[in-house]
């Protein structure tokens, strides 16, 4: 969804801006987009060249689509690489499809990547190309369908409460 901009008119009180109801609907729609996204960063390490070492995992039932940016590096050398993985989970949460792109190498490549779903979790796997201990910095943006697990239920006219927007940890939102 694209961000919805509230028309505030040309000058205060010129009656050319959005009515209050329209403005509040746009605000709710923007919050729905915001709260349906989780952004996270994490560090993990792989030791040796054993294949399929897990460097990140997240529950498959909350992931609809995601983008992962990974920097893998060998702390003993200048060798490192950056890659972006774009992933989506099919409704059965049994398989994950992904595309890897935007790979940038500095020095020698250090690992290859794969993804799977095991035990209800989407996992990013590394297949190191060296026996050295590698550091993997993972930044991810995960979007999901449905309401958040916890929080204060909110609704837009015509939608049941809690199906459009919830807040994290029961935070209360108010308007002026």
SULZI-V966335 format. One record per residue. N is the residue number from 1. PHI is phi as a letter, one per 40 degrees, with the letter a starting at -180 (* if undefined). PSI is psi in degrees with one decimal (none if undefined). BURIAL is + if it has 9 or more other C-alpha atoms within 8 Angstrom, else -. Layout:
n->N phi->PHI psi->PSI burial->BURIAL
n->N phi->PHI psi->PSI burial->BURIAL
//
This chain:
n->1 phi->* psi->139.1 burial->-
n->2 phi->c psi->152.3 burial->-
n->3 phi->c psi->137.1 burial->-
n->4 phi->c psi->119.7 burial->-
n->5 phi->c psi->132.8 burial->-
n->6 phi->c psi->127.7 burial->-
n->7 phi->c psi->114.2 burial->-
n->8 phi->c psi->6.2 burial->+
n->9 phi->g psi->178.6 burial->+
n->10 phi->c psi->-39.2 burial->-
n->11 phi->b psi->160.5 burial->-
n->12 phi->d psi->136.4 burial->-
n->13 phi->g psi->30.1 burial->-
n->14 phi->c psi->-0.5 burial->-
n->15 phi->g psi->22.5 burial->-
n->16 phi->b psi->-5.9 burial->+
n->17 phi->c psi->179.1 burial->+
n->18 phi->c psi->142.6 burial->+
n->19 phi->c psi->159.2 burial->-
n->20 phi->d psi->-44.9 burial->-
n->21 phi->d psi->-45.5 burial->-
n->22 phi->c psi->-42.5 burial->-
n->23 phi->c psi->-42.5 burial->+
n->24 phi->c psi->-35.1 burial->-
n->25 phi->c psi->-42.2 burial->+
n->26 phi->c psi->-39.8 burial->+
n->27 phi->c psi->-48.3 burial->+
n->28 phi->d psi->-43.3 burial->+
n->29 phi->c psi->-40.6 burial->+
n->30 phi->c psi->-40.0 burial->+
n->31 phi->c psi->-36.4 burial->+
n->32 phi->d psi->-44.9 burial->+
n->33 phi->c psi->-41.0 burial->+
n->34 phi->c psi->-46.2 burial->-
n->35 phi->c psi->-7.3 burial->+
n->36 phi->c psi->17.5 burial->+
n->37 phi->b psi->136.3 burial->+
n->38 phi->b psi->129.2 burial->+
n->39 phi->b psi->134.3 burial->-
n->40 phi->a psi->154.1 burial->-
n->41 phi->b psi->149.5 burial->-
n->42 phi->a psi->153.3 burial->-
n->43 phi->b psi->142.0 burial->-
n->44 phi->a psi->167.0 burial->+
n->45 phi->b psi->145.1 burial->+
n->46 phi->b psi->144.9 burial->+
n->47 phi->b psi->124.0 burial->+
n->48 phi->g psi->-176.7 burial->+
n->49 phi->b psi->25.2 burial->+
n->50 phi->c psi->131.4 burial->-
n->51 phi->c psi->160.0 burial->-
n->52 phi->f psi->45.0 burial->-
n->53 phi->c psi->130.2 burial->+
n->54 phi->c psi->126.5 burial->+
n->55 phi->b psi->-11.6 burial->+
n->56 phi->a psi->144.5 burial->+
n->57 phi->a psi->151.2 burial->+
n->58 phi->a psi->150.9 burial->-
n->59 phi->d psi->132.5 burial->+
n->60 phi->c psi->-29.6 burial->+
n->61 phi->c psi->-10.7 burial->-
n->62 phi->b psi->-1.9 burial->-
n->63 phi->b psi->121.6 burial->+
n->64 phi->c psi->-49.1 burial->+
n->65 phi->a psi->157.0 burial->+
n->66 phi->a psi->157.2 burial->+
n->67 phi->b psi->127.3 burial->+
n->68 phi->b psi->129.9 burial->+
n->69 phi->b psi->123.7 burial->+
n->70 phi->b psi->132.4 burial->+
n->71 phi->b psi->116.1 burial->+
n->72 phi->b psi->132.0 burial->+
n->73 phi->a psi->153.5 burial->+
n->74 phi->b psi->108.0 burial->+
n->75 phi->c psi->-16.6 burial->-
n->76 phi->c psi->-12.0 burial->-
n->77 phi->b psi->-176.2 burial->-
n->78 phi->c psi->2.5 burial->+
n->79 phi->c psi->125.7 burial->+
n->80 phi->a psi->165.1 burial->+
n->81 phi->a psi->151.1 burial->+
n->82 phi->b psi->142.5 burial->+
n->83 phi->a psi->152.4 burial->+
n->84 phi->b psi->130.1 burial->+
n->85 phi->b psi->129.3 burial->+
n->86 phi->b psi->124.2 burial->+
n->87 phi->b psi->154.9 burial->+
n->88 phi->a psi->150.7 burial->+
n->89 phi->b psi->133.1 burial->+
n->90 phi->c psi->159.8 burial->+
n->91 phi->d psi->-26.8 burial->-
n->92 phi->c psi->-8.8 burial->-
n->93 phi->f psi->30.0 burial->+
n->94 phi->b psi->-20.1 burial->+
n->95 phi->b psi->151.8 burial->+
n->96 phi->b psi->131.5 burial->+
n->97 phi->b psi->141.7 burial->+
n->98 phi->a psi->156.4 burial->+
n->99 phi->b psi->136.3 burial->-
n->100 phi->b psi->134.1 burial->+
n->101 phi->a psi->171.0 burial->-
n->102 phi->g psi->32.7 burial->-
n->103 phi->c psi->131.3 burial->+
n->104 phi->b psi->126.9 burial->-
n->105 phi->b psi->140.2 burial->+
n->106 phi->b psi->111.4 burial->+
n->107 phi->g psi->-134.4 burial->-
n->108 phi->c psi->140.0 burial->-
n->109 phi->d psi->145.0 burial->+
n->110 phi->b psi->-19.8 burial->+
n->111 phi->a psi->165.7 burial->+
n->112 phi->b psi->161.6 burial->-
n->113 phi->b psi->155.3 burial->-
n->114 phi->a psi->165.3 burial->+
n->115 phi->b psi->148.3 burial->+
n->116 phi->a psi->178.5 burial->+
n->117 phi->b psi->121.4 burial->+
n->118 phi->b psi->133.9 burial->-
n->119 phi->g psi->31.2 burial->-
n->120 phi->g psi->8.0 burial->+
n->121 phi->b psi->136.9 burial->+
n->122 phi->c psi->129.6 burial->+
n->123 phi->b psi->141.9 burial->+
n->124 phi->c psi->127.6 burial->+
n->125 phi->b psi->145.3 burial->+
n->126 phi->b psi->144.0 burial->+
n->127 phi->b psi->85.8 burial->+
n->128 phi->d psi->144.6 burial->+
n->129 phi->b psi->12.4 burial->+
n->130 phi->a psi->159.1 burial->-
n->131 phi->c psi->-5.1 burial->-
n->132 phi->c psi->157.6 burial->-
n->133 phi->c psi->124.9 burial->+
n->134 phi->b psi->145.0 burial->+
n->135 phi->b psi->134.8 burial->+
n->136 phi->b psi->115.0 burial->+
n->137 phi->c psi->119.1 burial->+
n->138 phi->b psi->123.2 burial->+
n->139 phi->b psi->131.7 burial->+
n->140 phi->b psi->151.0 burial->+
n->141 phi->b psi->115.7 burial->+
n->142 phi->b psi->129.4 burial->+
n->143 phi->b psi->150.4 burial->+
n->144 phi->a psi->158.3 burial->+
n->145 phi->c psi->140.4 burial->-
n->146 phi->h psi->179.5 burial->-
n->147 phi->c psi->158.8 burial->+
n->148 phi->c psi->159.4 burial->+
n->149 phi->c psi->-31.9 burial->-
n->150 phi->b psi->165.2 burial->+
n->151 phi->h psi->-175.6 burial->+
n->152 phi->c psi->123.6 burial->+
n->153 phi->c psi->137.2 burial->+
n->154 phi->b psi->160.7 burial->+
n->155 phi->a psi->155.5 burial->+
n->156 phi->b psi->143.8 burial->+
n->157 phi->d psi->131.4 burial->-
n->158 phi->g psi->-5.8 burial->-
n->159 phi->b psi->141.2 burial->-
n->160 phi->c psi->144.6 burial->-
n->161 phi->d psi->136.5 burial->+
n->162 phi->g psi->-8.8 burial->+
n->163 phi->c psi->-15.5 burial->+
n->164 phi->b psi->-43.1 burial->+
n->165 phi->a psi->136.2 burial->+
n->166 phi->b psi->162.0 burial->+
n->167 phi->b psi->153.6 burial->+
n->168 phi->c psi->135.6 burial->+
n->169 phi->f psi->30.5 burial->-
n->170 phi->g psi->23.8 burial->-
n->171 phi->c psi->141.6 burial->-
n->172 phi->b psi->127.9 burial->-
n->173 phi->b psi->141.3 burial->-
n->174 phi->b psi->161.2 burial->-
n->175 phi->b psi->158.8 burial->-
n->176 phi->c psi->none burial->-
//
